[in-house]
Amino acid sequence: MNQLAHLPAIAIVAIAPTVPRPRAAATRWVRARPVPLALLGNGCRAARAHGPATVPPCGVHRLFEAHAAHNPAAIAIRTDDGNWTYGRLNAAANALARRLRRHGVRPGDTVATVLERSARLVAAALAIVKCGATHVPLDPAAPLSWQAHVLADSGASAVLADAIRLPGLAAGPVALAINGARRTDADGNLRVEAPVGTPACLLYPAANSGKLLGHGLPHATLARLAARNGYADFGAADCVAFAGGSPADVAGLELWGPLLAGGSLAILPEGVDDQGLAVALHRHGVTVLFIATSRFDACACTIPATLADLRVLLPVGPRPEMASFHAVLDRETEVDIRHCYGASAALACALAHRVRRAHDTRQYN
């Protein structure tokens, strides 16, 4: 089935080679390892696996493509400007992947993105892995010096960015703009596979963290995190808020979790206040929300009813205020609140504490 693909105003930039640097010496590959329960206490537990007993041994893009083939009319992305179906998103990613291939991207390469959180970013991430390459997401708000470090350290062979950002990304690049014309993708999915062990994504910490190394997530690890991480389950009926603000968030559970489960993700506006967040959550029918604990404390005071309407609420970071749990749970809600701690650039939380009722918080010390 032919689908319309629309990716306006993204440019492909060739990066001039820098001083050769072995990537293996600058990065580390993250593989899922169980945390011994004996090391945990105070009511917390390691994130136990749940979901499918096994994850198919294939690339994450193949798992997404299976959903697109089974139900192409299902909503994959919800935005204020309209929704993207699985068929449309798959067609857009295929078209961009073929464009990347024509410009030299090969299996085992790394390709960076410098894009705001958007449907274009999701399509770009899919297109990169469809080429057998590794996606390196970069925060557009990060200093240019940090962006240059990540591009050099990751060995990125190309960058996907808005044309306005090109001068700061590389000296004298050849920019090949993708125009806004709509086109059909009649050729279907690419028959390209990544070399064994190639990470699906290479994630770097925030520029101000003081850490310089990237974290690579192999396809199998990312698929396991999305399907059986032990604290956030995703289903075809779920809509997950795509609201993270750090570079790592764009390639983690907020993005891949719903897409690998046949669900949808909602692109939330940047910098909205609590009331604006409540409006966006209701408009898109969000059921799963990752939220920083500091923001959770604020929203529990201002929009507790909205939080209580969620299916799964995941405050991430240091322990929230006890009053925040009470503000939500005292509404006799069915929301599943799991405080997650130990999130890293790999987007795997080390510990999770489930608060079932408001009185449980009295023993959460």
N, C-alpha and C positions, 0 to 999 in steps of 0.2 A: 504494500500500500504506500503510495507516494504521500509525503507530508510536506507542508510548507516549513521552511527554515528561515529564521530572521535573526541575524546577529548584527545590529547596526554599529558602525564606528569603532570597531576594534582593529588594532594594527598589530601585525606580526613583525617583530624586530629581531634581526640577526645580531647576536652579541659577538663583538670582536674577541678573539682568544686572549686570555690573560696569562700570567705566569702559570705554567702547569702545576697543578696541585692535586695529589691523589685524593679522591673524594672519601675513600675509606678511612683516611687518617683524620678527616675533619668532621666526620659524622658517625653516628652509631645507629644501628638498626634495632628497632624495638620489637621484641617478640613477647607474646603474652606468657606470663608466668604466674602461677597461683601464689597467693600470699598465705603463709602458714597461719592458721587461725590461732595458734598458741601465742602469736605475737600481738594479738589484738585484745582489747579490754574495754571496760566502761560502756558496755552496751553496743559498741561498734562491731562490725563484722567486715570481712573481706567481701568484695563483690562476688557473689556466687553466680555461676553460669546458669542461665535458663534460656528458653527458646529452643530452636531446632537442635536435636542431638548432634548433628554433624553439619558442617558447612561445606558445600561443594568445592572441590579443589580447582577453582578457576578464578580468573580476574574479576574484580568487583564490577567492571563494566559489563561482563557477561551476565552477572546476576541482574543488573539493571535492564539489560536488553531482553532478558527473559520476561520481565514484568511488562516491558513495552510491547512485546509480541503478544502476550496473553491478553492484555487489556490496554490497547493504545489510547482509548478515549478517557482513561482514568486521569484525574488531575495529579500532576507531579509537582508543580510550583504554583503558589498563589501569590499574586502581587496586586498592588493598588491599581496597576495598569492593565490587569487582565490575567487570566490563568493560562498556564502551559500544560498541555496534556503530555502523557508519556510518549505518545507518537511524535508530537511536535518537538519535544526536547531531544528525543533520540535522533530525529532527522537533522536538527540543528547541530548536534554534536558530531554526527557523521560528516556533515558538510564541512565543518571547521577542521575535523581530523584529516580529511582529504586535502584540505588547503595546507595544513601543517606538513603533511607528507610530501606534497609537491615542493615545499620549501626546505626540504632536507631533514625533517625530524624523523628519527629512526628509533626502533626499539632499543631501550637502554639509555636513551638521552634523558636529560632533564629540561623541563620547560617551565618557566615562571609565569605567574599572572600578577599584574598590578591593577586590580579592578575592584571597584566598590562592590559590596554585597548586593547581588542582583541575579536575575535569571541568566544573564550573560556569563557570570562567573561560574554558575553551576554547569552550563553548557561547555564552557572552556575546560573545567576540570574533567568532565567526561570525555571531551575530545582528546585531551592529552593522554589519558590512560588507554583510550581506544587506539592510539598510535603505538602503544607499548612503551610509552615514556613515563617519567615520574613528574608529578605535579608539585611545583614549589610555589605556594601562595605567599604573596607579599602584601603587607598592609600599605595601602596608598598613602596613609598619613605618616608612615615611618620616615625618619630623616633619609635624605638621599645617600648619606654615607653608609647607613645601615643597609639600604637596598643594594648598594654597590658591593658591600661585604657578602650579602647573601648570594648575589648573582655570581660572584667570583668563587665563593666557597662551595656552592652547589654545582658549579660547572655548567650553568644553564646555557643551552645552545640557542634558545629563543625566548622571547618575552611576549605575552599578550597584554596589551595595555591600550588605554585611550590615547588617541594621537597627541593630545595636549601634554601627555607625560613623557613623550619620547625623548625630547632633548635632554632630560635629566637622567635617563636610563643608560644610555650608551653613546659613545662618541662616534658620530658619523654613521649611524645605522641606516640600513636600507629598509624603509617602512613600507609595508604592503597593506594598504588599508582595505578592509572588507566593507564594501558599500552596503547600503541599506536595502538593496533589492531583494525581493523574495525569490527563492528558487526551490525547485523540487530536488529531492535526493532519491534518485531512482535506483541507486546501486546497493542500498541496504547497508548492513553493518560491515565494518572492515574485517578482513581475514588476516589480522595481525596479532601476534602474541608477544608478550614481553619475555625477555630471558628469565630463566628461573632465578628467583631471589630479587628481582627488580622491585623496589618499593613502589606502591601506588602513589604515595605522597611523601614529601620531605618537608618537615615542619620545623620552623625556627621559633625560638621564644621571642617575646616582645623586645624591641630595641633597647629599652631601658632596664632590662633584666640583668645585664652584666654577663649573660651567658652567650657564647658564640657558636656553639655546636648545633647542628641540625639533628633531627630525629626522623629516621626513615621508618615508615610503616609498610611492610610487605602486604600484598593483596590479601593473603590468608589471615593475617593479623587484623587488618581493617575489617574484613568480613566477619571475623569472630567477635570483634568489639561491637559491631552493629547488631549482630544476631544474639549474642550470649554474653553480654558484659556484666550481667548480674544486678544492675540497678535501674536500667531504663529499657523497657521492652517497647518495641515498635510494631505496629500492625498496619494492615492495609487501610483501616478506618481512621488512622491517626493523622493529625496534622501537627508537625513539629515546628516551633518557631525558629527561624534562622535569624538569630539576633546577636550572635557573638561579636565581640569587638576586637579580638586579637587575631593576628595572622593565622595562628594554629586553628582557630575555630572554623575557618572556611573549608577545611578539608576533614573535619572530624565528624563526631556523631550527629551534630545538628544537620549536616548536609547528607552524609552517606546513610545514616540510620534509617530515615524514612524511605529513601530511594531504593534501598536494598530490601525493604519490607513491602514495597508496593504502596506505600502511603504517600503523603505530600508534605512539602515544607512551605512555610509562609515567610516571604521576605518582609521583615518589619522595617519601618522607616528608621533612619538614623537619628539619635539624639532626641527622641520624644520624651515628654514628661510622663508621669504615672497615668494620668487620665488618657493621654494619647496612646499609651501602651494598652490600656484596657479596651479602648475603641478598636485598636488593631487586632487584639486577640479575639474579640467578639466577631469582628468583620470576617476574619478568615477561618473561624471555627477551630482555633488552636486547641489541641488536647494535651500536648507535652511541651513543657517550658523549662529550659535550663536558665538559671538566673543567678547572678552573683549574690552572695549572702547579704552584702551591704544594700543592694537594690531590693532584695527580698524584704529586709527589715523596713525599708521605706514603703514598699507597695503593700505590705501587710497592714500598714496604718491607713493608707489612702484608698486602696482598691481590694480589700479583703474578699469581697463577694466574687470578683473576677477570678482571683486565685483559687477560690473554693470551687469554681465551676470546671477547673481543669481535671483531666484524668490523672496525670502524673506531673508533679512539681518537684524540680530538682535544684535546690539552692546549692551552689558550689563555692567552697572556700571555707574560711574560719567559721566557727559555730555562730549561728544567728542568735538574736535575742529570743529568750523563751516566750516573751509576749507576742512575738511574731507568729509562732506556731499556734498559740491560743487564739489569736485574732482570726485565723483561717479555720482551724479545726473546731472551734466552738460553734460553728455554723452547721454542725451535723452534716458535714460534707463527706463525700466518698473519695475525695482527692487522695492520691497516694503520694505522700511527701517523703522524699529520701534526701537527707542531707549528705552531700558527697564531698569528700575531702581528698587531697593529694592529687588533684588534677595536674597534669604536666603538659609539655608541648606535644606529647603523644596522645593527649586527650583520653587517657585512661585514669579513672579515679581509683585510688588505692583502697579507700574505705567508704562505706555507705551505712548510714543509720536510718532505719525506717521509723518514722513517728506515726503510729497508727491512731492514737487518740491524744487529745490535749494533755491528759494526765500523764502520758508517757514521758513528757518533757521534764517532769519533776525528778526523774531518775537519770536524765541525760546530762551527766556532769563531766 
